[in-house]
Amino acid sequence: MNKEFFEAVAIMEKEKGIPAEYLYEKIQNAIVVAIKKEYNGKDVI
C-alpha cells in the first residue's frame, strides 16, 4: 500500500476518532468479499 493510503487512515483516525486497526480490519474484509465475488465465491485467498 502507498503512503497516501496510510495518511488517509491516520486522518480518519484523528478527525473521526475511529481506531486505525478497526479501519484496516474493515478494509481487509471488504477486499476479501470483493475477491470472492470476482471468483464466484471460491476461496482463493
C-alpha positions as CSV (number, residue, x, y, z in Angstrom):
1,M,0.0,0.0,0.0
2,N,1.2,3.5,-0.5
3,K,1.9,6.4,1.7
4,E,-1.3,8.3,0.8
5,F,-3.4,5.3,2.0
6,F,-1.8,5.3,5.4
7,E,-2.1,9.1,5.7
8,A,-5.8,8.9,4.9
9,V,-6.3,6.3,7.6
10,A,-4.4,8.4,10.1
11,I,-6.5,11.4,9.2
12,M,-9.8,9.4,9.7
13,E,-8.5,8.1,13.0
14,K,-7.6,11.6,14.2
15,E,-10.7,13.5,12.8
16,K,-13.4,10.9,13.3
17,G,-12.0,9.0,16.3
18,I,-12.1,5.6,14.5
19,P,-9.2,3.4,15.5
20,A,-6.8,2.7,12.6
21,E,-6.8,-1.1,13.4
22,Y,-10.6,-1.1,13.1
23,L,-10.3,0.6,9.7
24,Y,-7.7,-1.8,8.5
25,E,-9.8,-4.7,9.5
26,K,-12.9,-3.4,7.7
27,I,-10.9,-2.6,4.6
28,Q,-9.3,-6.1,4.6
29,N,-12.8,-7.7,5.0
30,A,-14.1,-5.6,2.0
31,I,-11.2,-6.8,-0.2
32,V,-11.9,-10.4,0.7
33,V,-15.5,-10.0,-0.1
34,A,-14.7,-8.4,-3.4
35,I,-12.2,-11.1,-4.4
36,K,-14.7,-13.9,-3.5
37,K,-17.4,-12.1,-5.6
38,E,-15.0,-11.8,-8.5
39,Y,-14.1,-15.6,-8.3
40,N,-17.7,-16.8,-7.8
41,G,-17.4,-17.5,-4.1
42,K,-14.3,-19.6,-4.5
43,D,-11.9,-19.4,-1.6
44,V,-8.8,-18.2,-3.5
45,I,-7.2,-16.3,-0.7
